Amino acid sequence: MKDMYQRLAHTRLGHSIFSALKMPIPPQLDRQQTEAVFFKGNLVLGAAPQAELLPALCHTIARKPHILTYNIGDIIGASDIKKATKRYKIPLIPYQSNQADPVQFKAMVFDASGIHTTQDFHYLFDFFQPLIKKLAMNGRVLLLARTPHTCTPAQATAQTALIGFIRSLAKEVGKQGATVQLIQADYGVELPLLEGPIRFLLSPKSAYISGQVIHISAAQQTVFPHNAKPLRGKHALVTGAARGVGAAIARTLAKAGAQVICLDLPDTVENLSAIAEEIAGEPLLLDITAPRAAQQIVDMLRELSCDIDILVHNAGITRDKTLANMTKPQWNATVSVNLTACEQITHALLEHQLIASGGRVICIASVSGIAGNFGQTNYATSKAGLLGFVTAMTPLLQSQNITINAIAPGFIETEMTQQLPTFVKEIGRRFNSLKQSGLPIDVAEAVTFLAEPSSAGLQGNVLRVCGQNLLGA
């Protein structure tokens, strides 16, 4: 899909005109991802005293020749950093902040788990204030912290405050294509459960995600593969797979090794068959709102003699009208496709024990379900309900060793958004910290991240893939 504004902004003439008029110039996001290297560049570490999560970070970056790791002189927390890096045999380069120094950092990671009271906030300032101007284009800022509800009241207050810090900083560095995230880990979460989220958030795969909080809880653990095919041997079902975001999800899951069942409406037969053939998947032509749709999916899985490891509820429609002008069929169709069918399919697969232990349920919601949107009472209701479904199902699925999480995309370039009036499209594209729309691959990479074995500790999360959309942020 074309964003002509962004293309013009990066021509020599367009850049000059936009700069003179003080119009936003969207950064060019680095979405390129080689399979062998998840991160390449200079990384600088910081920590509050008694930091507890540094080993997880050091384990993740250990023995990666593409990463040069720095620390800041004698800053508080340096002894913890030296201890952790020595344990994992990571060469540590001392760095004294100097504005004239040409060194730039592709990533800045701060272990804030040692912040126990609000009086400890100066550690954040002491680390980031001298360094933030050294953050490279498409850089990554990542904070590691504790989940507030697992802390003492004083520490919970301080750890919650970090959310405001990362969301504000994300808005300051977004013009560079840089992102800022926060990982909150429960006490008792062990190292392997942190490695997958750290890898994802430092990589180009998270290019359109910023200002987000990822919560990691304790989970059954195994050896997590970090290779080009982490989903090898897994079976996935993706609804709405014939085009746009759904097709990107199917392709990306297949690239990661999954065998994908591509589901969409009968009138999408040409597109759906092409997608399924391209990825060596299985097409399933079905209206998910039909009375026996859930049972038909059950019957097909039994015919194929397979359980589902990854269930992606992607199918969705819009029937936008103000409530005063909306018809009952427009209301009912939107709720049925976007929400009711998701409930019915999930419950049917659970009832027939067709979601495997260690399975993943991933619901594609929307920022409209978080913030609401003019002319979308039906759509926002259905997507907010989907978020409620994730919250309600979390305890039940957790007891069955199945995770459920939601992704809330912002403005993504698809055939559906192309139909919007130009003015509305431009607002949607620019109304975020990165000043641009997302691409279907951005949502697909997030889905694949949640589907991977190393995301076993993510349960009940809502991950916004929206460039830090200013609505509901």
C-alpha positions as a printed Julia matrix, in Angstrom:
473×3 Matrix{Float64}:
   0.0     0.0    0.0
   1.25    3.48  -0.83
   1.78    6.31   1.61
   2.6     9.09  -0.85
   3.15   11.64   1.92
   5.92    9.5    3.42
   7.53    8.84   0.06
   7.54   12.54  -0.81
   8.94   13.45   2.61
  12.05   11.4    1.85
  12.83   13.03  -1.46
  15.33   15.89  -1.38
  12.75   18.47  -2.46
  10.0    17.07  -0.26
  12.26   17.0    2.8
  13.17   20.66   2.27
   9.55   21.74   1.85
   8.25   19.7    4.79
  11.05   20.97   7.02
  10.37   24.58   6.07
   6.67   24.16   6.78
   7.42   22.25  10.02
   5.41   19.29   8.78
   6.15   15.86  10.28
   8.72   13.77   8.43
   8.02   10.1    9.11
  11.21    8.13   9.81
  12.02    5.16   7.6
  11.55    2.13   9.82
  14.04   -0.71   9.71
  11.92   -3.83   9.28
  14.68   -5.95   7.75
  15.38   -9.08   9.72
  17.98  -11.72   9.0
  17.35  -15.06  10.63
  20.81  -15.35  12.19
  21.04  -11.94  13.88
  18.25  -10.51  16.02
  20.23   -7.4   16.93
  23.35   -5.71  15.64
  25.1    -2.63  17.01
  26.17   -0.9   20.21
  24.2    -1.69  23.36
  24.6     0.2   26.61
  23.53   -1.25  29.97
  22.31    0.51  33.07
  20.84   -0.68  36.36
  19.56    0.48  39.69
  21.31   -1.07  42.71
  20.3    -4.67  43.5
  19.05   -5.21  39.96
  17.67   -8.74  39.57
  16.92   -9.19  35.87
  20.32   -8.48  34.32
  21.18  -12.19  34.0
  18.22  -12.69  31.63
  19.47   -9.88  29.41
  23.07  -11.07  29.51
  22.03  -14.63  28.71
  20.14  -13.28  25.68
  23.03  -11.28  24.24
  25.86  -13.6   25.31
  28.31  -14.68  22.65
  26.67  -12.53  19.98
  29.59  -11.07  17.98
  27.32   -8.47  16.38
  26.72   -6.75  19.76
  29.2    -4.4   21.44
  28.21   -3.91  25.07
  29.0    -0.76  27.02
  28.45    0.5   30.54
  28.76    4.01  31.95
  31.86    4.43  34.06
  31.15    4.25  37.79
  27.4     4.84  37.6
  25.31    3.26  40.34
  24.61   -0.35  39.43
  27.92   -0.8   37.63
  29.01   -3.59  39.98
  25.84   -5.58  39.22
  26.4    -5.08  35.49
  30.03   -6.21  35.71
  29.05   -9.27  37.71
  26.33  -10.32  35.25
  28.39   -9.69  32.11
  31.38  -11.54  33.58
  29.17  -14.56  34.34
  28.13  -14.76  30.69
  31.58  -13.86  29.32
  30.4   -10.63  27.71
  33.22   -8.15  27.02
  32.25   -4.86  28.63
  33.41   -1.53  27.22
  33.51    1.42  29.67
  31.96    4.58  28.27
  32.2     8.13  29.53
  29.39   10.31  28.24
  30.74   12.92  25.87
  28.55   14.82  23.43
  31.45   15.07  20.97
  31.95   11.31  20.95
  30.66    9.8   17.68
  29.5     6.56  19.35
  25.77    5.97  18.98
  23.77    3.25  20.66
  21.37    0.98  18.83
  19.92   -0.11  22.16
  19.75    1.19  25.72
  18.65   -1.33  28.33
  18.05   -0.43  31.96
  17.26   -2.94  34.7
  14.84   -1.03  36.92
  13.92   -4.0   39.11
  16.1    -2.51  41.83
  13.97    0.65  42.07
  12.18    0.06  45.37
  10.88    3.53  46.24
  10.12    6.76  44.45
  13.36    8.15  45.9
  15.21    5.8   43.54
  13.97    7.55  40.39
  17.2     9.53  40.12
  18.87    6.34  38.83
  16.7     6.6   35.72
  17.66   10.21  35.2
  21.36    9.62  35.86
  21.48    6.91  33.19
  19.23    8.23  30.44
  19.66   12.0   30.56
  23.31   12.08  29.4
  22.76    9.27  26.89
  19.44    9.74  25.15
  20.88   12.01  22.48
  23.18    9.13  21.57
  20.27    6.86  20.61
  20.65    5.83  16.96
  17.97    5.92  14.28
  15.62    2.96  14.72
  17.11    2.48  18.16
  15.58    0.46  20.98
  15.1     1.46  24.61
  14.07   -1.34  26.96
  13.37   -1.28  30.69
  13.2    -4.43  32.8
  11.04   -4.23  35.9
   8.84   -6.09  38.36
   5.09   -6.54  38.06
   3.55   -4.09  40.55
   1.02   -6.54  42.05
   3.9    -8.8   43.12
   5.69   -5.98  44.98
   5.43   -4.2   48.31
   3.24   -1.07  48.2
   6.25    1.25  48.0
   7.91   -0.73  45.22
   4.58   -1.17  43.4
   4.19    2.61  43.31
   7.68    3.08  41.9
   7.41    0.26  39.36
   4.03    1.54  38.12
   5.53    4.98  37.57
   7.86    3.45  34.98
   4.89    3.14  32.62
   4.61    6.93  32.45
   8.34    7.21  31.91
   8.53    4.81  28.95
   5.42    6.18  27.25
   6.65    9.76  27.47
  10.16    8.88  26.35
   8.69    6.93  23.41
   7.01   10.11  22.21
  10.29   12.0   22.42
  12.32    9.53  20.35
   9.64    8.41  17.89
  10.77   10.95  15.3
  13.97    8.86  15.01
  12.04    5.66  14.37
  13.13    4.57  17.85
  10.92    2.67  20.28
  10.68    2.34  24.06
   9.19   -0.65  25.91
   8.8    -2.01  29.44
   8.93   -5.68  30.46
   7.31   -6.43  33.82
   8.23   -9.82  35.28
   6.55  -11.48  38.25
   8.75  -12.66  41.09
   9.47  -16.31  40.39
   9.77  -15.87  36.63
  12.89  -17.68  35.51
  15.41  -16.65  32.89
  14.14  -18.55  29.79
  10.76  -16.83  29.93
  12.41  -13.42  29.6
  14.68  -14.24  26.68
  12.0   -14.38  23.95
  10.42  -11.0   24.79
  13.84   -9.35  25.1
  14.89  -10.69  21.7
  11.65   -9.55  20.05
  11.63   -6.05  21.51
  15.27   -5.4   20.57
  14.79   -6.68  17.03
  13.46   -5.01  13.85
  10.41   -7.28  14.15
   8.99   -4.83  16.73
   9.48   -1.77  14.49
   5.87   -0.53  14.8
   5.46   -1.26  18.52
   6.29    1.45  21.03
   5.3     2.61  24.5
   4.14   -0.88  25.41
   4.19   -2.9   28.62
   4.65   -6.67  28.38
   3.79   -8.68  31.47
   5.52  -12.02  32.04
   4.14  -14.51  34.54
   5.45  -17.88  35.69
   4.67  -20.76  33.35
   5.56  -24.32  32.58
   8.98  -24.18  30.95
  10.88  -26.2   28.45
  13.87  -25.65  26.2
  12.9   -22.84  23.85
  14.31  -22.98  20.31
  15.76  -19.76  18.89
  16.2   -20.58  15.24
  14.64  -19.85  11.88
  11.84  -22.39  12.45
  10.7   -22.09  16.1
   7.18  -23.25  15.11
   8.26  -26.39  13.28
   5.74  -29.15  13.94
   3.01  -26.75  15.11
  -0.45  -26.47  13.55
  -2.09  -23.04  13.24
  -5.61  -21.93  12.31
  -5.9   -18.35  11.02
  -9.33  -16.86  10.32
  -9.7   -14.14   7.7
  -6.56  -15.41   5.96
  -7.39  -14.56   2.34
  -5.95  -11.04   2.27
  -4.35   -8.2    4.17
  -3.32   -8.82   7.76
  -4.63  -12.39   7.76
  -2.58  -13.36   4.71
   0.54  -11.79   6.26
  -0.06  -13.74   9.47
  -0.44  -17.01   7.58
   2.75  -16.39   5.6
   4.79  -15.39   8.66
   3.64  -18.35  10.75
   4.48  -20.66   7.86
   7.9   -19.05   7.48
   8.49  -19.84  11.16
   7.71  -23.49  10.46
   4.0   -23.83  11.26
   1.53  -25.82   9.18
  -1.29  -23.31   8.61
  -5.0   -23.85   8.02
  -6.22  -20.74   6.2
  -9.9   -19.96   6.83
 -12.03  -17.39   5.05
 -15.38  -16.88   3.34
 -16.41  -19.03   0.36
 -16.33  -16.01  -1.97
 -12.59  -15.61  -1.28
 -11.82  -19.02  -2.8
  -9.33  -17.71  -5.38
  -7.29  -15.63  -2.93
  -7.47  -18.18  -0.15
  -6.43  -21.08  -2.36
  -3.47  -19.07  -3.65
  -2.31  -18.23  -0.13
  -2.69  -21.83   1.04
  -0.8   -23.15  -1.98
   1.97  -20.58  -1.54
   2.67  -21.66   2.05
   1.81  -25.37   1.62
  -1.15  -24.85   3.94
  -4.74  -26.06   4.0
  -7.62  -23.83   2.78
 -10.93  -23.88   4.67
 -13.83  -22.01   3.05
 -16.32  -21.18   5.78
 -18.56  -18.39   7.07
 -17.64  -18.31  10.77
 -21.04  -16.8   11.63
 -22.94  -19.79  10.17
 -24.91  -21.81  12.74
 -22.65  -24.89  12.52
 -19.36  -23.12  11.76
 -17.63  -24.12  15.0
 -18.68  -27.75  14.59
 -17.46  -27.77  10.98
 -14.02  -26.66  12.17
 -14.05  -29.45  14.75
 -15.02  -31.98  12.07
 -12.23  -30.82   9.74
  -9.59  -31.08  12.47
 -10.74  -34.6   13.24
 -10.47  -35.49   9.56
  -6.93  -34.11   9.52
  -6.18  -35.9   12.81
  -4.51  -32.84  14.31
  -4.83  -30.56  17.3
  -4.42  -26.81  16.99
  -1.31  -25.3   18.6
  -2.0   -21.74  17.44
  -5.47  -20.24  17.04
  -5.52  -16.74  15.53
  -8.85  -14.92  15.58
  -8.12  -12.42  12.84
 -11.39  -12.29  10.84
 -13.11   -8.93  11.23
 -15.34   -6.48   9.43
 -16.36   -2.85   9.75
 -19.81   -1.4    9.1
 -19.12    2.19  10.08
 -22.02    4.54  10.76
 -22.94    6.84  13.58
 -25.31    5.06  15.94
 -28.2     7.27  14.82
 -27.73    6.12  11.21
 -26.74    2.52  11.84
 -29.03   -0.35  10.86
 -29.58   -3.42  13.0
 -27.98   -5.73  10.36
 -24.86   -3.53  10.39
 -24.71   -3.8   14.17
 -25.35   -7.53  14.3
 -22.94   -8.48  11.51
 -20.04   -6.63  13.11
 -20.56   -8.14  16.56
 -21.13  -11.64  15.12
 -17.96  -11.74  13.02
 -15.62   -9.85  15.33
 -16.64  -11.3   18.7
 -19.35  -13.96  18.92
 -17.71  -16.28  16.38
 -14.4   -16.04  18.25
 -16.09  -17.14  21.46
 -17.94  -20.0   19.82
 -14.93  -21.38  17.94
 -12.65  -21.2   20.99
 -15.18  -22.9   23.27
 -15.87  -25.62  20.68
 -12.18  -26.43  20.28
 -11.7   -26.49  24.04
 -14.75  -28.67  24.58
 -13.42  -31.23  22.09
  -9.87  -30.89  23.47
  -8.53  -29.75  20.11
  -6.24  -27.02  21.44
  -2.99  -28.7   22.42
  -1.27  -28.27  25.77
   1.16  -25.41  25.34
  -1.22  -23.9   22.78
  -1.67  -20.24  21.91
  -4.9   -18.31  21.39
  -4.29  -14.89  19.82
  -7.11  -12.38  19.28
  -6.73   -9.47  16.87
  -8.51   -6.58  18.57
  -8.05   -2.86  17.77
  -7.1     0.44  19.37
 -10.72    1.37  18.67
 -11.71   -1.18  21.29
  -9.48    0.64  23.79
 -10.24    4.27  22.98
 -13.46    4.19  20.93
 -13.82    5.91  17.59
 -16.37    8.14  15.89
 -18.86    6.16  13.83
 -17.67    2.82  15.2
 -19.9     1.99  18.15
 -20.46   -1.5   16.74
 -16.81   -2.12  15.87
 -15.43   -0.69  19.13
 -17.96   -2.69  21.14
 -16.92   -5.92  19.43
 -13.19   -5.26  19.83
 -13.54   -4.17  23.47
 -15.51   -7.38  24.01
 -12.62   -9.32  22.5
 -10.29   -7.78  25.07
 -12.78   -8.78  27.76
 -12.82  -12.31  26.36
  -9.04  -12.5   26.71
  -9.19  -11.32  30.31
 -12.04  -13.69  31.2
 -10.44  -16.74  29.57
  -6.95  -16.21  30.98
  -7.41  -18.13  34.29
  -9.2   -21.05  32.6
  -6.64  -21.45  29.83
  -3.69  -20.94  32.16
  -4.87  -23.98  34.14
  -4.71  -25.97  30.88
  -1.22  -24.7   29.94
  -2.65  -22.59  27.1
  -1.93  -18.89  26.73
  -4.35  -16.26  25.43
  -3.3   -12.75  24.45
  -4.59   -9.92  22.28
  -3.0    -7.69  19.68
  -4.53   -4.24  19.15
  -3.42   -2.83  15.79
  -3.64    0.86  14.99
  -3.82    2.21  11.43
  -2.52   -0.6    9.21
  -2.26   -0.24   5.43
  -4.78   -2.73   4.02
  -7.44   -2.8    1.32
  -9.96   -1.83   3.99
  -8.1     1.31   5.09
  -7.46    2.28   1.47
 -11.2     2.82   1.09
 -11.21    5.6    3.7
 -11.38    9.27   2.65
  -7.94   10.81   2.12
  -8.24   13.2    5.07
  -9.21   10.39   7.44
  -6.33    8.23   6.17
  -3.8    11.0    6.73
  -4.98   11.54  10.3
  -4.75    7.8   10.94
  -1.25    7.63   9.51
   0.21   10.58  11.39
  -1.61   10.29  14.74
   1.13    8.28  16.44
   4.67    8.72  17.69
   6.21    7.25  14.51
   4.09    9.52  12.24
   3.16    6.73   9.85
   0.89    3.77   9.31
   1.82    0.19  10.04
   2.05   -2.66   7.58
   0.4    -6.1    7.76
   3.83   -7.62   8.44
   4.0    -5.63  11.7
   0.92   -7.39  13.04
   2.09  -10.72  11.64
   5.47  -10.48  13.41
   3.69   -9.76  16.71
   1.4   -12.75  16.23
   4.37  -15.0   15.5
   6.16  -13.71  18.59
   3.15  -14.57  20.79
   2.89  -17.97  19.1
   6.49  -18.99  19.74
   7.36  -21.39  22.59
   9.52  -18.7   24.22
   6.38  -16.58  24.84
   5.04  -19.11  27.35
   5.09  -16.49  30.11
   2.81  -14.05  28.28
  -0.74  -14.5   29.5
  -3.59  -11.99  29.21
  -1.5    -9.28  27.55
  -2.82   -6.65  25.14
   0.02   -5.74  22.78
  -0.67   -2.61  20.75
   0.87   -2.61  17.27
   0.11    1.0   16.52
   3.3     3.09  16.51
   2.12    4.4   19.9
  -1.16    5.73  18.57
  -2.14    8.78  20.58
  -5.67    7.43  21.11
  -5.97    5.56  24.39
  -2.22    5.72  25.0
